[in-house]
Each structure stands twice: as structure tokens, then as C-alpha cells.
Amino acid sequence: MRSAAPPSTRPAELRPAVAEFLGALLLTAAVIGSGIMGERLAGGNLAIALLANTGATVAALAALIATLGPISGAHFNPVVTLVAAWRRELPASRTLAYLCAQLAGCCAGALLANAMFDLPLLQASTHIRTGGAQWLSEAVATAGLIFIAFSAPSLSAASWRVPAWIGAAYWFTASTSFANPAITIGRTLTDSFSGIRPADAPGFIAAQLAGGLSGAALVYFLGPRKAAS
């Protein structure tokens, strides 16, 4: 009689990456979908459209962090993952898995949002977002995100602090706070309120990476210190 094979650990190993994919997908779908809905219902009032976009993004991000955080840490963002790797909180294999899952999830989320609103699945955005003010805004938004996320004392604290920061940055930055390279790429795939021209994405991503470095420096100098063992 054959002995039973030892249970595979692969599903457990895959769970964090799957959580990152799902979180990135749903967050992107919420950002783009609420932008489409807001623009359609606002009757040309961009402030109302942005308000709807902000509210849906904040609510979705809070729910996703609270739900998926215990599984993966709820990064949903390559900058967060890279800073965590730099802080030696993630091994190299998981870092790579997270980065791939986030990019794939954000692109899939854009396609899902397009499909839900009966738009062509594959689009190239024509929404112009470029210039020094936009790049500075992305650096500030991303630096603040990193500082707040890594300074939070617990996941429950992060689940409201991070969405609160993103919601505020939607309004006080000129770029409306993308603060995420993967979602920036995803947003090139929708020619809607939340989109960004593919040609403008590299400038945003460079600014986000620079902001991530600044945020990591802030965490190092001002963040909570681990107690000595």
C-alpha cells in the first residue's frame, strides 16, 4: 500500500502573491471604475467626479488592507515592496513574486474596469499628465505613503492611515496621487478620467521611486525604533 504523499506547501507559498495580485486588481478596478462612473454622472463637473473617485478609492483601499493584510502585508505597490525588501522584511524570491503579481494585477484591474463599463478592453490613454509640478506631486505623495505605511504600529492602524493619506493627496497634489508604479502602468490602459498617457508614465514612475527613497529615509530617521533585544 502506497504511503500518502506529504502535503504540498506550494499553496501556502502562493497565498501572499495571490493576495497581492487580487488586491492590486481590485484596487485598480476601483480607481478606474469609480473615475468612469464619476465622470459619467457628474455632468462635466470635474470636482464632483474627483470626489467620487476619491471616496471609492479610499473605501476600497481600507477594505483591501484590512482583508488581505494578514496574508501578504497588503503592499499592492512595488515601491512598498522594494522598501520592505531593503528593510530585510522580505526575501528576494517573495519580493520578485510580489512585483510580478502587482504589475499583473494592476493591468488586469484596468481591463476589468473597462469591461464593467462596456468599453474596449485594450485602450491607450490620451490623458496628458506631465511636467515638474506633476512629478513633484508624485514624489511627495509616494514619500508620504511610505513614511505613513512603515510608521504605522499595526496593520489595523495602517488600514485607515494609508487610505486617509491617499484620499487627502488626491486633493492636495497636482497629480491626484498615483503613488504606485504598477497602477500607473495599469492606468495607461484606460482612456478615461483616471488614465495617463503611456508617454507620461515613465516620468511618474521615476518620481514615485524618488519619493520612495525619500520616504524610506524619513522612516529611518523618524520612524519607530525596534526595542533592543
C-alpha positions as MATLAB code, in Angstrom:
seq = 'MRSAAPPSTRPAELRPAVAEFLGALLLTAAVIGSGIMGERLAGGNLAIALLANTGATVAALAALIATLGPISGAHFNPVVTLVAAWRRELPASRTLAYLCAQLAGCCAGALLANAMFDLPLLQASTHIRTGGAQWLSEAVATAGLIFIAFSAPSLSAASWRVPAWIGAAYWFTASTSFANPAITIGRTLTDSFSGIRPADAPGFIAAQLAGGLSGAALVYFLGPRKAAS';
ca = [
       0.000    0.000    0.000;
       1.399    3.355   -1.055;
       2.014    5.836    1.702;
       0.314    9.175    1.381;
       2.484   11.898   -0.108;
       3.392   14.697    2.273;
       1.086   17.671    1.900;
       2.412   20.260   -0.525;
       3.424   23.605    0.863;
       3.027   25.288   -2.507;
      -0.480   26.678   -1.871;
       0.748   28.318    1.323;
       3.729   29.750   -0.531;
       1.486   31.113   -3.277;
      -1.076   32.709   -0.979;
       0.807   36.008   -0.421;
       1.459   36.527   -4.142;
      -2.154   35.691   -4.988;
      -3.308   38.164   -2.332;
      -1.070   40.829   -3.874;
      -2.464   40.102   -7.336;
      -6.058   40.224   -6.117;
      -5.526   43.380   -4.085;
      -3.810   45.180   -6.967;
      -6.545   44.067   -9.367;
      -9.436   45.205   -7.179;
      -7.753   48.462   -6.175;
      -7.092   49.369   -9.808;
     -10.610   48.408  -10.811;
     -11.949   50.627   -8.018;
      -9.780   53.587   -9.029;
     -10.589   53.387  -12.727;
     -14.184   52.238  -12.398;
     -15.125   54.988   -9.939;
     -13.447   57.503  -12.227;
     -15.564   56.350  -15.161;
     -18.757   56.346  -13.104;
     -17.984   59.707  -11.526;
     -17.272   61.327  -14.876;
     -20.463   59.922  -16.388;
     -22.665   61.106  -13.531;
     -21.001   64.444  -12.758;
     -22.319   66.221  -15.825;
     -18.976   67.818  -16.605;
     -18.245   68.857  -13.007;
     -14.716   67.544  -12.532;
     -14.709   68.328   -8.810;
     -17.683   66.005   -8.270;
     -16.041   63.323  -10.418;
     -12.826   63.559   -8.388;
     -14.787   63.448   -5.128;
     -16.493   60.220   -6.234;
     -13.149   58.807   -7.368;
     -11.551   59.684   -4.031;
     -14.295   58.180   -1.889;
     -14.347   54.882   -3.748;
     -10.555   54.595   -3.739;
     -10.259   55.280   -0.016;
     -13.010   52.807    0.862;
     -11.640   50.064   -1.369;
      -8.068   50.538   -0.151;
      -9.125   50.400    3.510;
     -11.143   47.227    2.957;
      -8.383   45.538    0.964;
      -5.663   46.349    3.506;
      -7.805   45.032    6.363;
      -8.780   41.867    4.463;
      -5.567   40.904    2.654;
      -3.044   42.442    5.019;
      -2.838   39.360    7.253;
      -1.928   37.269    4.194;
       0.599   39.408    2.306;
       1.038   42.646    4.208;
      -1.187   44.412    1.655;
       1.539   46.128   -0.331;
      -0.249   46.359   -3.729;
       2.595   48.696   -4.723;
       6.141   47.970   -5.989;
       7.591   50.894   -4.021;
       6.235   49.473   -0.754;
       7.625   46.056   -1.657;
      11.058   47.424   -2.572;
      11.290   49.385    0.674;
      10.245   46.280    2.627;
      12.959   44.289    0.845;
      15.528   46.996    1.625;
      14.491   46.768    5.280;
      15.033   42.987    5.070;
      11.405   42.265    5.733;
      11.019   40.226    2.515;
      13.276   37.585    0.944;
      14.335   38.085   -2.679;
      12.041   35.341   -4.015;
       8.950   36.836   -2.413;
       9.957   40.333   -3.488;
      10.066   39.231   -7.123;
       6.763   37.365   -6.794;
       5.101   40.431   -5.288;
       6.401   42.750   -8.023;
       5.135   40.464  -10.780;
       1.773   39.960   -9.050;
       1.274   43.703   -8.532;
       2.016   44.593  -12.143;
      -0.174   41.811  -13.497;
      -2.965   42.679  -11.063;
      -2.984   46.377  -11.918;
      -3.104   45.666  -15.653;
      -5.879   43.105  -15.148;
      -7.769   45.585  -12.974;
      -7.723   48.160  -15.764;
      -9.122   45.621  -18.216;
     -11.793   44.625  -15.692;
     -12.873   48.231  -15.194;
     -13.074   48.775  -18.949;
     -15.162   45.620  -19.305;
     -17.554   46.561  -16.484;
     -18.363   49.841  -18.229;
     -18.661   48.305  -21.693;
     -15.532   49.994  -23.004;
     -12.937   48.427  -25.304;
     -10.747   46.148  -23.197;
      -7.478   47.410  -24.648;
      -7.090   51.172  -24.790;
      -4.207   53.631  -24.739;
      -4.931   56.625  -22.557;
      -4.728   60.107  -24.081;
      -4.916   61.889  -20.689;
      -1.890   64.213  -20.536;
      -0.119   64.201  -17.157;
       3.393   65.580  -17.314;
       5.637   68.385  -16.050;
       7.604   69.317  -12.973;
       4.584   70.046  -10.792;
       3.091   66.623  -11.527;
       6.393   64.840  -10.853;
       6.957   66.725   -7.616;
       3.418   65.833   -6.568;
       4.076   62.141   -7.208;
       7.300   62.263   -5.208;
       5.535   63.921   -2.269;
       2.557   61.547   -2.391;
       4.781   58.461   -2.531;
       7.156   59.671    0.187;
       4.209   60.301    2.486;
       2.720   56.902    1.686;
       5.954   55.104    2.564;
       6.501   57.091    5.751;
       2.946   56.525    6.975;
       2.771   52.846    5.986;
       6.047   51.866    7.653;
       5.486   54.057   10.707;
       2.087   52.524   11.473;
       2.287   50.485   14.704;
      -0.052   47.779   13.418;
      -1.934   46.584   10.372;
      -5.184   47.920   11.793;
      -3.612   51.358   12.100;
      -2.263   51.172    8.553;
      -5.709   50.205    7.240;
      -7.008   53.707    7.981;
      -3.837   55.804    7.974;
      -2.750   54.844    4.468;
      -6.189   55.383    2.832;
      -6.532   58.683    4.694;
      -3.218   59.865    3.259;
      -4.110   58.773   -0.271;
      -7.540   60.410   -0.043;
      -6.020   63.689    1.110;
      -3.289   63.542   -1.533;
      -5.925   63.162   -4.261;
      -6.782   66.770   -3.478;
      -3.598   68.499   -2.364;
      -1.337   67.193   -5.160;
      -1.450   68.279   -8.791;
      -1.179   64.655   -9.948;
      -4.081   63.293   -7.845;
      -1.671   60.918   -6.108;
      -0.997   57.809   -8.172;
       1.932   56.975   -5.817;
       2.304   53.476   -7.315;
       4.330   52.428  -10.393;
       2.189   49.350  -11.086;
      -1.087   51.238  -11.002;
       0.492   53.944  -13.161;
       1.143   51.316  -15.828;
      -2.365   49.934  -15.373;
      -3.854   53.393  -15.816;
      -2.195   53.745  -19.225;
      -4.640   51.051  -20.384;
      -7.814   53.121  -19.963;
      -8.729   56.246  -21.908;
     -10.906   57.549  -19.099;
     -10.911   60.006  -16.195;
      -8.207   58.112  -14.292;
      -5.924   57.399  -17.217;
      -2.427   58.597  -18.072;
      -0.736   58.685  -21.469;
       1.807   55.883  -21.879;
       4.410   58.510  -22.787;
       3.872   60.227  -19.423;
       4.140   57.083  -17.291;
       7.971   56.944  -17.099;
       8.138   60.417  -15.536;
       5.563   59.428  -12.925;
       7.354   56.175  -12.142;
      10.726   57.896  -11.754;
       9.160   60.440   -9.394;
       7.481   57.673   -7.391;
      10.765   55.812   -6.975;
      12.460   59.010   -5.853;
       9.628   59.613   -3.416;
      10.009   56.069   -2.136;
      13.667   56.713   -1.339;
      12.734   59.898    0.487;
      10.004   58.107    2.411;
      12.398   55.315    3.388;
      14.850   57.925    4.684;
      12.063   59.506    6.742;
      11.183   56.127    8.231;
      14.834   55.515    9.082;
      15.264   58.836   10.865;
      11.791   59.443   12.314;
      10.039   56.077   12.385;
       9.559   53.874   15.440;
      12.649   52.138   16.745;
      12.754   48.427   17.481;
      13.405   47.625   21.098;
      16.852   46.253   21.817;
      16.848   42.521   22.483;
];
